[in-house]
Amino acid sequence: MNSAEYAELPPAQIWARELDAGRYHCSISTMYRILRAHGQSGERRRQATHPARTVPELIATAPSQVFTWDITRLAGPDKGI
């Protein structure tokens, strides 16, 4: 079940392909038990990984450089100003 051709297939499809090839190893439920015993019962397909998103930061060093309608996150000299 861990070979390259079966790496992304569910146990039911592996069982059917092996049966079509003339090989019967065990039942589908036994395949699930074997995978569960080895900690492989979760998602078998490769999962996409996305890069971490950076939070945009508004930086102004002089007046009229940054315009925004939401001023709740802008840094000021004191809290709330």
MARVOLO-34244 format. One record per residue: residue number from 1; x, y, z of N, C-alpha, C, O, CB in turn. Coordinates in steps of 0.05 Angstrom, whole numbers, always signed. Glycine has a CB too. Layout:
[pt NUM, [X, Y, Z], [X, Y, Z], [X, Y, Z], [X, Y, Z], [X, Y, Z]]
...
***
This chain:
[pt 1, [+16, -24, +0], [+0, +0, +0], [+17, +25, +0], [+7, +47, -5], [-19, +0, +24]]
[pt 2, [+43, +23, +6], [+60, +46, +6], [+77, +48, -19], [+95, +65, -20], [+78, +44, +30]]
[pt 3, [+72, +32, -39], [+88, +34, -64], [+80, +60, -78], [+59, +72, -72], [+83, +10, -82]]
[pt 4, [+96, +68, -97], [+92, +93, -111], [+66, +94, -127], [+53, +114, -128], [+116, +99, -130]]
[pt 5, [+58, +71, -138], [+33, +71, -154], [+8, +72, -137], [-13, +80, -147], [+33, +46, -171]]
[pt 6, [+10, +64, -112], [-13, +64, -94], [-12, +85, -73], [-30, +86, -55], [-15, +37, -81]]
[pt 7, [+8, +103, -73], [+12, +122, -52], [-12, +141, -48], [-17, +149, -25], [+37, +138, -57]]
[pt 8, [-26, +148, -69], [-47, +167, -67], [-75, +155, -70], [-95, +169, -74], [-44, +189, -88]]
[pt 9, [-77, +129, -69], [-103, +116, -73], [-114, +106, -47], [-99, +99, -28], [-100, +92, -92]]
[pt 10, [-141, +107, -44], [-153, +96, -20], [-152, +65, -21], [-149, +53, -42], [-183, +105, -18]]
[pt 11, [-154, +52, +2], [-152, +23, +4], [-172, +8, -14], [-165, -13, -24], [-156, +14, +32]]
[pt 12, [-196, +19, -19], [-215, +5, -36], [-205, +3, -65], [-209, -17, -78], [-242, +20, -35]]
[pt 13, [-193, +24, -74], [-182, +24, -102], [-157, +6, -103], [-153, -7, -124], [-176, +52, -111]]
[pt 14, [-141, +6, -83], [-118, -12, -83], [-127, -41, -83], [-116, -57, -98], [-100, -7, -57]]
[pt 15, [-147, -47, -68], [-158, -74, -67], [-169, -82, -94], [-164, -105, -103], [-181, -76, -46]]
[pt 16, [-183, -64, -107], [-195, -70, -134], [-173, -74, -155], [-175, -92, -171], [-214, -48, -142]]
[pt 17, [-153, -58, -154], [-131, -61, -174], [-115, -87, -169], [-108, -100, -189], [-112, -37, -172]]
[pt 18, [-111, -94, -145], [-97, -119, -139], [-114, -143, -147], [-104, -163, -157], [-90, -121, -109]]
[pt 19, [-140, -141, -143], [-158, -162, -151], [-159, -165, -181], [-160, -187, -192], [-187, -157, -140]]
[pt 20, [-159, -142, -196], [-158, -143, -225], [-132, -156, -235], [-132, -169, -256], [-161, -115, -236]]
[pt 21, [-110, -153, -220], [-85, -164, -228], [-83, -194, -220], [-63, -207, -225], [-62, -149, -215]]
[pt 22, [-103, -204, -206], [-104, -232, -199], [-91, -238, -172], [-84, -261, -166], [-90, -248, -219]]
[pt 23, [-88, -217, -156], [-76, -221, -129], [-96, -213, -108], [-107, -191, -109], [-49, -204, -126]]
[pt 24, [-101, -231, -89], [-119, -225, -67], [-102, -228, -41], [-93, -250, -35], [-144, -244, -66]]
[pt 25, [-99, -206, -27], [-83, -206, -2], [-100, -208, +23], [-96, -224, +41], [-65, -182, -1]]
[pt 26, [-121, -190, +23], [-138, -188, +47], [-163, -172, +39], [-165, -164, +16], [-123, -175, +71]]
[pt 27, [-181, -169, +57], [-205, -153, +52], [-199, -123, +54], [-178, -115, +64], [-228, -161, +71]]
[pt 28, [-218, -107, +45], [-214, -78, +47], [-213, -69, +76], [-197, -52, +83], [-238, -64, +32]]
[pt 29, [-230, -81, +93], [-230, -73, +121], [-203, -80, +135], [-194, -65, +152], [-253, -86, +136]]
[pt 30, [-191, -102, +126], [-165, -109, +137], [-144, -89, +128], [-126, -82, +143], [-156, -137, +128]]
[pt 31, [-146, -79, +103], [-127, -58, +94], [-130, -33, +111], [-110, -21, +119], [-133, -51, +65]]
[pt 32, [-155, -26, +118], [-159, -2, +135], [-147, -7, +163], [-135, +11, +174], [-189, +4, +137]]
[pt 33, [-150, -32, +173], [-139, -38, +200], [-108, -36, +199], [-96, -26, +218], [-147, -66, +209]]
[pt 34, [-96, -46, +178], [-67, -45, +175], [-57, -16, +174], [-38, -9, +188], [-57, -61, +150]]
[pt 35, [-71, +0, +158], [-63, +28, +156], [-67, +42, +183], [-50, +58, +191], [-80, +42, +134]]
[pt 36, [-89, +37, +197], [-94, +49, +223], [-73, +41, +243], [-64, +58, +259], [-122, +42, +233]]
[pt 37, [-64, +16, +242], [-43, +7, +261], [-16, +20, +256], [-1, +23, +275], [-40, -24, +259]]
[pt 38, [-11, +28, +232], [+14, +42, +225], [+11, +72, +224], [+30, +86, +216], [+24, +32, +199]]
[pt 39, [-12, +83, +233], [-16, +112, +234], [-19, +124, +206], [-12, +148, +203], [+7, +124, +248]]
[pt 40, [-28, +110, +187], [-31, +120, +160], [-60, +121, +151], [-65, +121, +126], [-15, +103, +140]]
[pt 41, [-79, +123, +169], [-107, +121, +161], [-118, +149, +153], [-141, +150, +145], [-123, +110, +184]]
[pt 42, [-102, +170, +155], [-112, +196, +147], [-110, +201, +117], [-110, +182, +102], [-96, +218, +162]]
[pt 43, [-108, +225, +110], [-107, +233, +81], [-81, +222, +69], [-59, +228, +80], [-109, +263, +78]]
[pt 44, [-83, +207, +48], [-60, +195, +35], [-48, +211, +13], [-25, +207, +5], [-67, +167, +25]]
[pt 45, [-63, +230, +2], [-53, +246, -20], [-34, +268, -10], [-35, +275, +13], [-76, +259, -35]]
[pt 46, [-17, +277, -28], [+0, +299, -20], [-16, +325, -17], [-34, +330, -33], [+23, +303, -42]]
[pt 47, [-10, +340, +3], [-25, +364, +9], [-9, +388, +0], [+15, +389, +3], [-32, +366, +39]]
[pt 48, [-23, +408, -10], [-10, +433, -18], [-2, +449, +6], [-16, +450, +26], [-29, +449, -36]]
[pt 49, [+21, +461, +5], [+30, +479, +26], [+32, +507, +15], [+42, +511, -7], [+58, +470, +38]]
[pt 50, [+22, +526, +30], [+22, +553, +21], [+41, +569, +38], [+44, +564, +62], [-7, +565, +22]]
[pt 51, [+54, +589, +26], [+73, +605, +42], [+57, +623, +62], [+34, +630, +57], [+90, +623, +23]]
[pt 52, [+70, +629, +83], [+57, +646, +104], [+52, +674, +92], [+69, +685, +78], [+75, +647, +129]]
[pt 53, [+29, +685, +98], [+23, +711, +89], [+33, +732, +108], [+32, +729, +132], [-8, +715, +85]]
[pt 54, [+44, +754, +97], [+54, +776, +113], [+31, +796, +116], [+16, +802, +97], [+79, +788, +101]]
[pt 55, [+30, +808, +139], [+10, +828, +145], [+20, +854, +134], [+42, +862, +140], [+3, +830, +175]]
[pt 56, [+4, +868, +117], [+14, +894, +106], [+17, +914, +129], [+1, +916, +147], [-5, +905, +85]]
[pt 57, [+38, +929, +127], [+44, +949, +148], [+45, +977, +136], [+59, +981, +116], [+71, +943, +162]]
[pt 58, [+30, +995, +147], [+29, +1022, +137], [+50, +1039, +151], [+49, +1042, +176], [+1, +1035, +140]]
[pt 59, [+69, +1050, +136], [+90, +1066, +148], [+91, +1093, +134], [+94, +1094, +110], [+118, +1051, +146]]
[pt 60, [+89, +1113, +150], [+91, +1141, +139], [+112, +1156, +155], [+112, +1155, +180], [+63, +1155, +140]]
[pt 61, [+130, +1169, +141], [+151, +1184, +154], [+145, +1214, +153], [+159, +1230, +166], [+178, +1179, +142]]
[pt 62, [+124, +1222, +138], [+117, +1250, +136], [+87, +1251, +131], [+75, +1231, +124], [+133, +1264, +113]]
[pt 63, [+74, +1274, +133], [+46, +1277, +128], [+39, +1271, +99], [+55, +1275, +81], [+36, +1305, +135]]
[pt 64, [+15, +1261, +94], [+3, +1255, +68], [+18, +1233, +52], [+18, +1234, +27], [+3, +1280, +51]]
[pt 65, [+30, +1214, +66], [+43, +1192, +52], [+26, +1167, +51], [+27, +1151, +32], [+70, +1186, +65]]
[pt 66, [+10, +1163, +72], [-7, +1140, +74], [-36, +1149, +79], [-41, +1165, +97], [+2, +1120, +96]]
[pt 67, [-54, +1139, +62], [-82, +1146, +65], [-98, +1120, +70], [-94, +1101, +54], [-94, +1162, +41]]
[pt 68, [-114, +1119, +90], [-131, +1095, +95], [-157, +1104, +108], [-158, +1125, +121], [-116, +1075, +114]]
[pt 69, [-178, +1088, +105], [-203, +1095, +117], [-205, +1083, +145], [-221, +1093, +161], [-226, +1084, +100]]
[pt 70, [-188, +1063, +151], [-189, +1050, +177], [-164, +1058, +193], [-142, +1049, +186], [-191, +1019, +175]]
[pt 71, [-167, +1075, +213], [-144, +1085, +228], [-140, +1070, +254], [-125, +1080, +271], [-147, +1115, +232]]
[pt 72, [-154, +1049, +259], [-153, +1035, +285], [-126, +1022, +289], [-118, +1019, +312], [-175, +1015, +287]]
[pt 73, [-112, +1014, +269], [-86, +1000, +272], [-62, +1018, +267], [-39, +1009, +269], [-85, +977, +253]]
[pt 74, [-66, +1043, +261], [-43, +1061, +256], [-30, +1068, +282], [-43, +1074, +302], [-52, +1086, +242]]
[pt 75, [-3, +1067, +282], [+12, +1074, +306], [+14, +1104, +309], [+18, +1118, +289], [+41, +1061, +305]]
[pt 76, [+10, +1113, +333], [+12, +1141, +339], [+30, +1146, +363], [+41, +1126, +373], [-16, +1153, +344]]
[pt 77, [+33, +1170, +371], [+51, +1176, +394], [+41, +1163, +420], [+57, +1155, +437], [+54, +1206, +397]]
[pt 78, [+15, +1162, +424], [+3, +1150, +448], [-20, +1132, +439], [-29, +1133, +416], [-7, +1172, +467]]
[pt 79, [-28, +1115, +457], [-50, +1096, +451], [-76, +1112, +447], [-84, +1129, +463], [-54, +1076, +474]]
[pt 80, [-90, +1107, +424], [-115, +1120, +418], [-112, +1146, +405], [-133, +1160, +400], [-130, +1123, +443]]
[pt 81, [-89, +1155, +399], [-85, +1181, +385], [-75, +1176, +357], [-70, +1195, +342], [-65, +1199, +401]]
***
